[in-house]
Amino acid sequence: MSHDRADDATPTDPRRHRQVRLVRFLRVAVVMLAMVSAADLAAPDELQGVLGEALVAILIAAPLVRVAWLVQRWVRRGDLRFATVGAALLCVAALGAALG
């Protein structure tokens, strides 16, 4: 019995698992979004405002957490150009929240 699989011949990527925590976080955020939106549809009118605000907060926070995670990673790796752009993006978002 032979093992004829196409991926046996290709080498494994050593960087394959480098962003597992970030991917896990984003998947949890998507599941939370689905659960909160479903709860918002089924909830009585008194709770719909609170659940809608939670939905918007998750929609805003997930990408910002992703950018913050990437900024700290770029700083650790010494890539200050990308870290500066990411930090500037976070500052613009914070300024927009402060002015809003």
LOFIMI-896957 format. One record per atom (N, C-alpha, C, O): residue number from 1; residue in three letters; atom name; x, y, z. Coordinates in steps of 0.02 Angstrom, whole numbers, always signed. Each point is the difference from the previous one (the first is absolute). Layout:
seq:NUM, type:ALA, atom:CA, x:X, y:Y, z:Z
...
//
This chain:
seq:1, type:MET, atom:N, x:+42, y:-58, z:+0
seq:1, type:MET, atom:CA, x:-42, y:+58, z:+0
seq:1, type:MET, atom:C, x:+44, y:+62, z:+0
seq:1, type:MET, atom:O, x:+41, y:+9, z:+45
seq:2, type:SER, atom:N, x:-48, y:+32, z:-96
seq:2, type:SER, atom:CA, x:+44, y:+58, z:-5
seq:2, type:SER, atom:C, x:-37, y:+63, z:+21
seq:2, type:SER, atom:O, x:-61, y:+4, z:+0
seq:3, type:HIS, atom:N, x:+101, y:+45, z:+18
seq:3, type:HIS, atom:CA, x:-26, y:+65, z:+20
seq:3, type:HIS, atom:C, x:+10, y:+49, z:-57
seq:3, type:HIS, atom:O, x:+52, y:+33, z:-3
seq:4, type:ASP, atom:N, x:-99, y:-27, z:-41
seq:4, type:ASP, atom:CA, x:+7, y:+47, z:-55
seq:4, type:ASP, atom:C, x:-43, y:+61, z:+13
seq:4, type:ASP, atom:O, x:-57, y:+6, z:-23
seq:5, type:ARG, atom:N, x:+85, y:+40, z:+60
seq:5, type:ARG, atom:CA, x:-35, y:+63, z:+14
seq:5, type:ARG, atom:C, x:+44, y:+56, z:-26
seq:5, type:ARG, atom:O, x:+61, y:-2, z:+5
seq:6, type:ALA, atom:N, x:-93, y:+52, z:-33
seq:6, type:ALA, atom:CA, x:+37, y:+55, z:-31
seq:6, type:ALA, atom:C, x:+37, y:+42, z:+52
seq:6, type:ALA, atom:O, x:+54, y:+26, z:-14
seq:7, type:ASP, atom:N, x:-82, y:-19, z:+74
seq:7, type:ASP, atom:CA, x:+33, y:+43, z:+50
seq:7, type:ASP, atom:C, x:+58, y:-34, z:+35
seq:7, type:ASP, atom:O, x:+36, y:+33, z:+37
seq:8, type:ASP, atom:N, x:-24, y:-98, z:-48
seq:8, type:ASP, atom:CA, x:+58, y:-34, z:+29
seq:8, type:ASP, atom:C, x:+65, y:+26, z:-31
seq:8, type:ASP, atom:O, x:+51, y:+0, z:+33
seq:9, type:ALA, atom:N, x:-54, y:+21, z:-96
seq:9, type:ALA, atom:CA, x:+61, y:+22, z:-34
seq:9, type:ALA, atom:C, x:+17, y:+72, z:+15
seq:9, type:ALA, atom:O, x:+58, y:+20, z:-7
seq:10, type:THR, atom:N, x:-106, y:+20, z:+29
seq:10, type:THR, atom:CA, x:+13, y:+70, z:+12
seq:10, type:THR, atom:C, x:+24, y:+10, z:+72
seq:10, type:THR, atom:O, x:-26, y:-31, z:+46
seq:11, type:PRO, atom:N, x:+75, y:+73, z:-37
seq:11, type:PRO, atom:CA, x:+25, y:+12, z:+68
seq:11, type:PRO, atom:C, x:-51, y:+42, z:+40
seq:11, type:PRO, atom:O, x:-38, y:+39, z:-29
seq:12, type:THR, atom:N, x:+39, y:-48, z:+94
seq:12, type:THR, atom:CA, x:-46, y:+39, z:+42
seq:12, type:THR, atom:C, x:+29, y:+70, z:+11
seq:12, type:THR, atom:O, x:+61, y:+9, z:+5
seq:13, type:ASP, atom:N, x:-105, y:+39, z:+0
seq:13, type:ASP, atom:CA, x:+21, y:+69, z:+10
seq:13, type:ASP, atom:C, x:+14, y:+10, z:+74
seq:13, type:ASP, atom:O, x:-44, y:-12, z:+42
seq:14, type:PRO, atom:N, x:+104, y:+34, z:-23
seq:14, type:PRO, atom:CA, x:+16, y:+10, z:+71
seq:14, type:PRO, atom:C, x:-39, y:+57, z:+30
seq:14, type:PRO, atom:O, x:-5, y:+5, z:+62
seq:15, type:ARG, atom:N, x:-23, y:+39, z:-103
seq:15, type:ARG, atom:CA, x:-38, y:+57, z:+26
seq:15, type:ARG, atom:C, x:-75, y:-13, z:+2
seq:15, type:ARG, atom:O, x:-40, y:+46, z:+8
seq:16, type:ARG, atom:N, x:+22, y:-109, z:-16
seq:16, type:ARG, atom:CA, x:-70, y:-18, z:-7
seq:16, type:ARG, atom:C, x:-42, y:+18, z:+62
seq:16, type:ARG, atom:O, x:-58, y:+19, z:-7
seq:17, type:HIS, atom:N, x:+86, y:-25, z:+65
seq:17, type:HIS, atom:CA, x:-37, y:+10, z:+62
seq:17, type:HIS, atom:C, x:+15, y:+67, z:+34
seq:17, type:HIS, atom:O, x:-13, y:+7, z:+60
seq:18, type:ARG, atom:N, x:+39, y:+41, z:-95
seq:18, type:ARG, atom:CA, x:+23, y:+61, z:+33
seq:18, type:ARG, atom:C, x:-57, y:+46, z:+21
seq:18, type:ARG, atom:O, x:+10, y:+42, z:+44
seq:19, type:GLN, atom:N, x:-68, y:-48, z:-74
seq:19, type:GLN, atom:CA, x:-54, y:+45, z:+18
seq:19, type:GLN, atom:C, x:-62, y:-38, z:+23
seq:19, type:GLN, atom:O, x:-57, y:+20, z:-13
seq:20, type:VAL, atom:N, x:+68, y:-75, z:+46
seq:20, type:VAL, atom:CA, x:-56, y:-43, z:+22
seq:20, type:VAL, atom:C, x:-44, y:+37, z:+50
seq:20, type:VAL, atom:O, x:-61, y:-4, z:-5
seq:21, type:ARG, atom:N, x:+91, y:+41, z:+51
seq:21, type:ARG, atom:CA, x:-40, y:+36, z:+50
seq:21, type:ARG, atom:C, x:-42, y:+54, z:-32
seq:21, type:ARG, atom:O, x:-58, y:+10, z:+19
seq:22, type:LEU, atom:N, x:+86, y:+25, z:-68
seq:22, type:LEU, atom:CA, x:-39, y:+52, z:-35
seq:22, type:LEU, atom:C, x:-58, y:-30, z:-38
seq:22, type:LEU, atom:O, x:-55, y:+27, z:+2
seq:23, type:VAL, atom:N, x:+66, y:-82, z:-36
seq:23, type:VAL, atom:CA, x:-53, y:-33, z:-37
seq:23, type:VAL, atom:C, x:-54, y:-24, z:+48
seq:23, type:VAL, atom:O, x:-60, y:+6, z:-14
seq:24, type:ARG, atom:N, x:+81, y:-34, z:+70
seq:24, type:ARG, atom:CA, x:-48, y:-24, z:+50
seq:24, type:ARG, atom:C, x:-42, y:+59, z:+27
seq:24, type:ARG, atom:O, x:-61, y:-7, z:+8
seq:25, type:PHE, atom:N, x:+94, y:+63, z:+6
seq:25, type:PHE, atom:CA, x:-36, y:+60, z:+23
seq:25, type:PHE, atom:C, x:-51, y:+23, z:-51
seq:25, type:PHE, atom:O, x:-57, y:+16, z:+17
seq:26, type:LEU, atom:N, x:+76, y:-13, z:-80
seq:26, type:LEU, atom:CA, x:-46, y:+23, z:-52
seq:26, type:LEU, atom:C, x:-58, y:-48, z:-9
seq:26, type:LEU, atom:O, x:-57, y:+21, z:-13
seq:27, type:ARG, atom:N, x:+69, y:-85, z:+19
seq:27, type:ARG, atom:CA, x:-55, y:-49, z:-4
seq:27, type:ARG, atom:C, x:-48, y:+8, z:+58
seq:27, type:ARG, atom:O, x:-61, y:-3, z:-9
seq:28, type:VAL, atom:N, x:+88, y:+14, z:+69
seq:28, type:VAL, atom:CA, x:-43, y:+12, z:+58
seq:28, type:VAL, atom:C, x:-41, y:+64, z:-10
seq:28, type:VAL, atom:O, x:-59, y:+2, z:+18
seq:29, type:ALA, atom:N, x:+89, y:+49, z:-46
seq:29, type:ALA, atom:CA, x:-36, y:+63, z:-13
seq:29, type:ALA, atom:C, x:-57, y:-11, z:-49
seq:29, type:ALA, atom:O, x:-54, y:+27, z:+9
seq:30, type:VAL, atom:N, x:+65, y:-67, z:-61
seq:30, type:VAL, atom:CA, x:-52, y:-14, z:-48
seq:30, type:VAL, atom:C, x:-57, y:-39, z:+32
seq:30, type:VAL, atom:O, x:-59, y:+13, z:-13
seq:31, type:VAL, atom:N, x:+76, y:-62, z:+55
seq:31, type:VAL, atom:CA, x:-52, y:-39, z:+34
seq:31, type:VAL, atom:C, x:-39, y:+46, z:+48
seq:31, type:VAL, atom:O, x:-61, y:-5, z:+4
seq:32, type:MET, atom:N, x:+96, y:+49, z:+31
seq:32, type:MET, atom:CA, x:-34, y:+47, z:+45
seq:32, type:MET, atom:C, x:-47, y:+45, z:-39
seq:32, type:MET, atom:O, x:-56, y:+14, z:+22
seq:33, type:LEU, atom:N, x:+79, y:+10, z:-80
seq:33, type:LEU, atom:CA, x:-43, y:+42, z:-42
seq:33, type:LEU, atom:C, x:-63, y:-37, z:-21
seq:33, type:LEU, atom:O, x:-55, y:+28, z:+1
seq:34, type:ALA, atom:N, x:+63, y:-90, z:-20
seq:34, type:ALA, atom:CA, x:-58, y:-40, z:-21
seq:34, type:ALA, atom:C, x:-48, y:-11, z:+58
seq:34, type:ALA, atom:O, x:-61, y:+5, z:-9
seq:35, type:MET, atom:N, x:+88, y:-20, z:+67
seq:35, type:MET, atom:CA, x:-43, y:-12, z:+58
seq:35, type:MET, atom:C, x:-36, y:+63, z:+23
seq:35, type:MET, atom:O, x:-60, y:-1, z:+15
seq:36, type:VAL, atom:N, x:+96, y:+57, z:-13
seq:36, type:VAL, atom:CA, x:-31, y:+63, z:+22
seq:36, type:VAL, atom:C, x:-52, y:+23, z:-51
seq:36, type:VAL, atom:O, x:-53, y:+24, z:+20
seq:37, type:SER, atom:N, x:+67, y:-31, z:-84
seq:37, type:SER, atom:CA, x:-49, y:+21, z:-50
seq:37, type:SER, atom:C, x:-62, y:-45, z:+1
seq:37, type:SER, atom:O, x:-56, y:+25, z:-8
seq:38, type:ALA, atom:N, x:+65, y:-90, z:+19
seq:38, type:ALA, atom:CA, x:-58, y:-44, z:+6
seq:38, type:ALA, atom:C, x:-40, y:+15, z:+62
seq:38, type:ALA, atom:O, x:-62, y:+0, z:-1
seq:39, type:ALA, atom:N, x:+97, y:+14, z:+56
seq:39, type:ALA, atom:CA, x:-35, y:+19, z:+62
seq:39, type:ALA, atom:C, x:-36, y:+66, z:-8
seq:39, type:ALA, atom:O, x:-54, y:+9, z:+27
seq:40, type:ASP, atom:N, x:+83, y:+37, z:-65
seq:40, type:ASP, atom:CA, x:-32, y:+64, z:-12
seq:40, type:ASP, atom:C, x:-65, y:-8, z:-39
seq:40, type:ASP, atom:O, x:-49, y:+35, z:+12
seq:41, type:LEU, atom:N, x:+49, y:-81, z:-59
seq:41, type:LEU, atom:CA, x:-61, y:-12, z:-40
seq:41, type:LEU, atom:C, x:-55, y:-32, z:+42
seq:41, type:LEU, atom:O, x:-59, y:+13, z:-10
seq:42, type:ALA, atom:N, x:+78, y:-55, z:+58
seq:42, type:ALA, atom:CA, x:-49, y:-37, z:+39
seq:42, type:ALA, atom:C, x:-18, y:+35, z:+65
seq:42, type:ALA, atom:O, x:-48, y:-20, z:+33
seq:43, type:ALA, atom:N, x:+85, y:+71, z:-13
seq:43, type:ALA, atom:CA, x:-10, y:+32, z:+65
seq:43, type:ALA, atom:C, x:-61, y:+46, z:-1
seq:43, type:ALA, atom:O, x:-22, y:+23, z:-52
seq:44, type:PRO, atom:N, x:-6, y:-12, z:+111
seq:44, type:PRO, atom:CA, x:-54, y:+50, z:+4
seq:44, type:PRO, atom:C, x:+26, y:+70, z:-13
seq:44, type:PRO, atom:O, x:+61, y:+12, z:+0
seq:45, type:ASP, atom:N, x:-106, y:+34, z:-11
seq:45, type:ASP, atom:CA, x:+19, y:+68, z:-20
seq:45, type:ASP, atom:C, x:+45, y:+35, z:+51
seq:45, type:ASP, atom:O, x:+42, y:+40, z:-19
seq:46, type:GLU, atom:N, x:-51, y:-55, z:+83
seq:46, type:GLU, atom:CA, x:+40, y:+33, z:+52
seq:46, type:GLU, atom:C, x:+75, y:-17, z:-6
seq:46, type:GLU, atom:O, x:+42, y:+41, z:+16
seq:47, type:LEU, atom:N, x:-27, y:-102, z:-38
seq:47, type:LEU, atom:CA, x:+70, y:-22, z:-4
seq:47, type:LEU, atom:C, x:+33, y:+13, z:-67
seq:47, type:LEU, atom:O, x:+61, y:-5, z:-6
seq:48, type:GLN, atom:N, x:-101, y:+20, z:-45
seq:48, type:GLN, atom:CA, x:+28, y:+7, z:-67
seq:48, type:GLN, atom:C, x:+50, y:+57, z:-5
seq:48, type:GLN, atom:O, x:+49, y:-5, z:-37
seq:49, type:GLY, atom:N, x:-60, y:+59, z:+73
seq:49, type:GLY, atom:CA, x:+48, y:+56, z:-2
seq:49, type:GLY, atom:C, x:+67, y:-19, z:+29
seq:49, type:GLY, atom:O, x:+52, y:+17, z:-28
seq:50, type:VAL, atom:N, x:-54, y:-51, z:+85
seq:50, type:VAL, atom:CA, x:+63, y:-22, z:+32
seq:50, type:VAL, atom:C, x:+37, y:-49, z:-43
seq:50, type:VAL, atom:O, x:+61, y:+5, z:-9
seq:51, type:LEU, atom:N, x:-96, y:-53, z:-19
seq:51, type:LEU, atom:CA, x:+32, y:-50, z:-43
seq:51, type:LEU, atom:C, x:+26, y:+31, z:-64
seq:51, type:LEU, atom:O, x:+53, y:-20, z:-26
seq:52, type:GLY, atom:N, x:-89, y:+70, z:-1
seq:52, type:GLY, atom:CA, x:+24, y:+35, z:-59
seq:52, type:GLY, atom:C, x:+64, y:+38, z:+14
seq:52, type:GLY, atom:O, x:+46, y:+1, z:-42
seq:53, type:GLU, atom:N, x:-42, y:+30, z:+101
seq:53, type:GLU, atom:CA, x:+62, y:+35, z:+18
seq:53, type:GLU, atom:C, x:+58, y:-49, z:+10
seq:53, type:GLU, atom:O, x:+56, y:+15, z:-19
seq:54, type:ALA, atom:N, x:-71, y:-72, z:+48
seq:54, type:ALA, atom:CA, x:+52, y:-51, z:+8
seq:54, type:ALA, atom:C, x:+25, y:-25, z:-68
seq:54, type:ALA, atom:O, x:+60, y:-12, z:-9
seq:55, type:LEU, atom:N, x:-106, y:+5, z:-37
seq:55, type:LEU, atom:CA, x:+18, y:-22, z:-68
seq:55, type:LEU, atom:C, x:+46, y:+50, z:-33
seq:55, type:LEU, atom:O, x:+51, y:-19, z:-30
seq:56, type:VAL, atom:N, x:-67, y:+83, z:+35
seq:56, type:VAL, atom:CA, x:+42, y:+52, z:-30
seq:56, type:VAL, atom:C, x:+68, y:+3, z:+35
seq:56, type:VAL, atom:O, x:+51, y:+9, z:-33
seq:57, type:ALA, atom:N, x:-50, y:-18, z:+99
seq:57, type:ALA, atom:CA, x:+63, y:+1, z:+37
seq:57, type:ALA, atom:C, x:+46, y:-57, z:-23
seq:57, type:ALA, atom:O, x:+60, y:+10, z:-8
seq:58, type:ILE, atom:N, x:-88, y:-69, z:-1
seq:58, type:ILE, atom:CA, x:+41, y:-57, z:-24
seq:58, type:ILE, atom:C, x:+24, y:+13, z:-71
seq:58, type:ILE, atom:O, x:+58, y:-15, z:-16
seq:59, type:LEU, atom:N, x:-102, y:+42, z:-26
seq:59, type:LEU, atom:CA, x:+20, y:+14, z:-69
seq:59, type:LEU, atom:C, x:+57, y:+51, z:-4
seq:59, type:LEU, atom:O, x:+42, y:-4, z:-45
seq:60, type:ILE, atom:N, x:-40, y:+51, z:+91
seq:60, type:ILE, atom:CA, x:+53, y:+50, z:+1
seq:60, type:ILE, atom:C, x:+63, y:-27, z:+34
seq:60, type:ILE, atom:O, x:+55, y:+12, z:-23
seq:61, type:ALA, atom:N, x:-64, y:-48, z:+78
seq:61, type:ALA, atom:CA, x:+57, y:-22, z:+40
seq:61, type:ALA, atom:C, x:+42, y:-54, z:-34
seq:61, type:ALA, atom:O, x:+61, y:+0, z:+6
seq:62, type:ALA, atom:N, x:-93, y:-47, z:-41
seq:62, type:ALA, atom:CA, x:+38, y:-56, z:-28
seq:62, type:ALA, atom:C, x:+55, y:+22, z:-48
seq:62, type:ALA, atom:O, x:+56, y:-24, z:+7
seq:63, type:PRO, atom:N, x:-70, y:+68, z:-56
seq:63, type:PRO, atom:CA, x:+55, y:+21, z:-44
seq:63, type:PRO, atom:C, x:+53, y:+42, z:+36
seq:63, type:PRO, atom:O, x:+59, y:-4, z:-16
seq:64, type:LEU, atom:N, x:-80, y:+43, z:+66
seq:64, type:LEU, atom:CA, x:+48, y:+40, z:+37
seq:64, type:LEU, atom:C, x:+46, y:-43, z:+42
seq:64, type:LEU, atom:O, x:+60, y:+14, z:+6
seq:65, type:VAL, atom:N, x:-87, y:-67, z:+24
seq:65, type:VAL, atom:CA, x:+42, y:-47, z:+37
seq:65, type:VAL, atom:C, x:+48, y:-35, z:-47
seq:65, type:VAL, atom:O, x:+58, y:-12, z:+18
seq:66, type:ARG, atom:N, x:-81, y:-5, z:-77
seq:66, type:ARG, atom:CA, x:+44, y:-32, z:-49
seq:66, type:ARG, atom:C, x:+58, y:+46, z:-19
seq:66, type:ARG, atom:O, x:+57, y:-22, z:-4
seq:67, type:VAL, atom:N, x:-72, y:+86, z:-8
seq:67, type:VAL, atom:CA, x:+53, y:+48, z:-17
seq:67, type:VAL, atom:C, x:+48, y:+8, z:+58
seq:67, type:VAL, atom:O, x:+61, y:+2, z:-10
seq:68, type:ALA, atom:N, x:-87, y:+3, z:+71
seq:68, type:ALA, atom:CA, x:+43, y:+6, z:+59
seq:68, type:ALA, atom:C, x:+45, y:-61, z:+8
seq:68, type:ALA, atom:O, x:+59, y:+6, z:+17
seq:69, type:TRP, atom:N, x:-86, y:-66, z:-30
seq:69, type:TRP, atom:CA, x:+40, y:-61, z:+4
seq:69, type:TRP, atom:C, x:+56, y:+2, z:-52
seq:69, type:TRP, atom:O, x:+56, y:-19, z:+15
seq:70, type:LEU, atom:N, x:-73, y:+41, z:-75
seq:70, type:LEU, atom:CA, x:+51, y:+3, z:-53
seq:70, type:LEU, atom:C, x:+53, y:+53, z:+16
seq:70, type:LEU, atom:O, x:+58, y:-10, z:-15
seq:71, type:VAL, atom:N, x:-79, y:+66, z:+44
seq:71, type:VAL, atom:CA, x:+49, y:+53, z:+17
seq:71, type:VAL, atom:C, x:+50, y:-27, z:+51
seq:71, type:VAL, atom:O, x:+60, y:+10, z:-9
seq:72, type:GLN, atom:N, x:-83, y:-43, z:+61
seq:72, type:GLN, atom:CA, x:+48, y:-25, z:+49
seq:72, type:GLN, atom:C, x:+45, y:-53, z:-31
seq:72, type:GLN, atom:O, x:+58, y:-6, z:+19
seq:73, type:ARG, atom:N, x:-84, y:-33, z:-65
seq:73, type:ARG, atom:CA, x:+41, y:-50, z:-34
seq:73, type:ARG, atom:C, x:+53, y:+33, z:-44
seq:73, type:ARG, atom:O, x:+58, y:-22, z:-1
seq:74, type:TRP, atom:N, x:-78, y:+75, z:-35
seq:74, type:TRP, atom:CA, x:+48, y:+35, z:-42
seq:74, type:TRP, atom:C, x:+53, y:+35, z:+42
seq:74, type:TRP, atom:O, x:+58, y:+3, z:-21
seq:75, type:VAL, atom:N, x:-76, y:+23, z:+78
seq:75, type:VAL, atom:CA, x:+49, y:+32, z:+44
seq:75, type:VAL, atom:C, x:+50, y:-53, z:+25
seq:75, type:VAL, atom:O, x:+61, y:+13, z:-1
seq:76, type:ARG, atom:N, x:-85, y:-71, z:+22
seq:76, type:ARG, atom:CA, x:+45, y:-53, z:+22
seq:76, type:ARG, atom:C, x:+47, y:-24, z:-55
seq:76, type:ARG, atom:O, x:+57, y:-17, z:+14
seq:77, type:ARG, atom:N, x:-81, y:+17, z:-75
seq:77, type:ARG, atom:CA, x:+41, y:-23, z:-57
seq:77, type:ARG, atom:C, x:+45, y:+56, z:-27
seq:77, type:ARG, atom:O, x:+44, y:-14, z:-41
seq:78, type:GLY, atom:N, x:-54, y:+75, z:+63
seq:78, type:GLY, atom:CA, x:+42, y:+55, z:-22
seq:78, type:GLY, atom:C, x:-23, y:+34, z:-64
seq:78, type:GLY, atom:O, x:+38, y:+39, z:-29
seq:79, type:ASP, atom:N, x:-98, y:-52, z:+7
seq:79, type:ASP, atom:CA, x:-26, y:+32, z:-60
seq:79, type:ASP, atom:C, x:-38, y:+63, z:+20
seq:79, type:ASP, atom:O, x:-61, y:-1, z:+6
seq:80, type:LEU, atom:N, x:+98, y:+55, z:+3
seq:80, type:LEU, atom:CA, x:-30, y:+61, z:+27
seq:80, type:LEU, atom:C, x:-43, y:+37, z:-50
seq:80, type:LEU, atom:O, x:-43, y:+39, z:+21
seq:81, type:ARG, atom:N, x:+52, y:-49, z:-85
seq:81, type:ARG, atom:CA, x:-43, y:+34, z:-49
seq:81, type:ARG, atom:C, x:-72, y:-23, z:+8
seq:81, type:ARG, atom:O, x:-45, y:+41, z:+6
seq:82, type:PHE, atom:N, x:+35, y:-107, z:-7
seq:82, type:PHE, atom:CA, x:-67, y:-27, z:+6
seq:82, type:PHE, atom:C, x:-29, y:+15, z:+70
seq:82, type:PHE, atom:O, x:-59, y:+16, z:+6
seq:83, type:ALA, atom:N, x:+101, y:-20, z:+45
seq:83, type:ALA, atom:CA, x:-23, y:+14, z:+68
seq:83, type:ALA, atom:C, x:-23, y:+73, z:+6
seq:83, type:ALA, atom:O, x:-49, y:+14, z:+34
seq:84, type:THR, atom:N, x:+85, y:+31, z:-66
seq:84, type:THR, atom:CA, x:-20, y:+71, z:+3
seq:84, type:THR, atom:C, x:-66, y:+12, z:-36
seq:84, type:THR, atom:O, x:-42, y:+37, z:+24
seq:85, type:VAL, atom:N, x:+33, y:-69, z:-81
seq:85, type:VAL, atom:CA, x:-62, y:+8, z:-37
seq:85, type:VAL, atom:C, x:-58, y:-30, z:+40
seq:85, type:VAL, atom:O, x:-54, y:+30, z:+3
seq:86, type:GLY, atom:N, x:+64, y:-87, z:+27
seq:86, type:GLY, atom:CA, x:-52, y:-31, z:+41
seq:86, type:GLY, atom:C, x:-17, y:+42, z:+61
seq:86, type:GLY, atom:O, x:-58, y:+8, z:+17
seq:87, type:ALA, atom:N, x:+109, y:+19, z:+15
seq:87, type:ALA, atom:CA, x:-11, y:+43, z:+58
seq:87, type:ALA, atom:C, x:-37, y:+64, z:-20
seq:87, type:ALA, atom:O, x:-43, y:+24, z:+36
seq:88, type:ALA, atom:N, x:+60, y:+3, z:-94
seq:88, type:ALA, atom:CA, x:-35, y:+60, z:-25
seq:88, type:ALA, atom:C, x:-73, y:-16, z:-13
seq:88, type:ALA, atom:O, x:-44, y:+40, z:+14
seq:89, type:LEU, atom:N, x:+30, y:-99, z:-41
seq:89, type:LEU, atom:CA, x:-69, y:-20, z:-12
seq:89, type:LEU, atom:C, x:-38, y:-6, z:+65
seq:89, type:LEU, atom:O, x:-58, y:+22, z:+5
seq:90, type:LEU, atom:N, x:+89, y:-51, z:+46
seq:90, type:LEU, atom:CA, x:-32, y:-4, z:+65
seq:90, type:LEU, atom:C, x:-12, y:+68, z:+31
seq:90, type:LEU, atom:O, x:-51, y:+12, z:+32
seq:91, type:CYS, atom:N, x:+99, y:+35, z:-43
seq:91, type:CYS, atom:CA, x:-9, y:+68, z:+26
seq:91, type:CYS, atom:C, x:-57, y:+36, z:-36
seq:91, type:CYS, atom:O, x:-39, y:+35, z:+32
seq:92, type:VAL, atom:N, x:+32, y:-45, z:-96
seq:92, type:VAL, atom:CA, x:-55, y:+30, z:-38
seq:92, type:VAL, atom:C, x:-67, y:-28, z:+25
seq:92, type:VAL, atom:O, x:-48, y:+38, z:+8
seq:93, type:ALA, atom:N, x:+45, y:-102, z:+6
seq:93, type:ALA, atom:CA, x:-61, y:-30, z:+25
seq:93, type:ALA, atom:C, x:-16, y:+26, z:+70
seq:93, type:ALA, atom:O, x:-58, y:+14, z:+15
seq:94, type:ALA, atom:N, x:+109, y:-6, z:+27
seq:94, type:ALA, atom:CA, x:-11, y:+27, z:+67
seq:94, type:ALA, atom:C, x:-22, y:+73, z:-3
seq:94, type:ALA, atom:O, x:-44, y:+21, z:+37
seq:95, type:LEU, atom:N, x:+74, y:+17, z:-81
seq:95, type:LEU, atom:CA, x:-20, y:+70, z:-9
seq:95, type:LEU, atom:C, x:-72, y:+5, z:-25
seq:95, type:LEU, atom:O, x:-38, y:+43, z:+23
seq:96, type:GLY, atom:N, x:+20, y:-86, z:-69
seq:96, type:GLY, atom:CA, x:-69, y:+0, z:-25
seq:96, type:GLY, atom:C, x:-49, y:-18, z:+55
seq:96, type:GLY, atom:O, x:-54, y:+28, z:+4
seq:97, type:ALA, atom:N, x:+72, y:-76, z:+40
seq:97, type:ALA, atom:CA, x:-44, y:-19, z:+56
seq:97, type:ALA, atom:C, x:-5, y:+58, z:+50
seq:97, type:ALA, atom:O, x:-53, y:+13, z:+27
seq:98, type:ALA, atom:N, x:+109, y:+21, z:-15
seq:98, type:ALA, atom:CA, x:-1, y:+56, z:+47
seq:98, type:ALA, atom:C, x:-41, y:+58, z:-26
seq:98, type:ALA, atom:O, x:-37, y:+32, z:+38
seq:99, type:LEU, atom:N, x:+42, y:-18, z:-102
seq:99, type:LEU, atom:CA, x:-39, y:+55, z:-29
seq:99, type:LEU, atom:C, x:-73, y:-17, z:-8
seq:99, type:LEU, atom:O, x:-43, y:+44, z:+1
seq:100, type:GLY, atom:N, x:+28, y:-108, z:-10
seq:100, type:GLY, atom:CA, x:-69, y:-22, z:-10
seq:100, type:GLY, atom:C, x:-36, y:-3, z:+65
seq:100, type:GLY, atom:O, x:-59, y:-18, z:+2
//
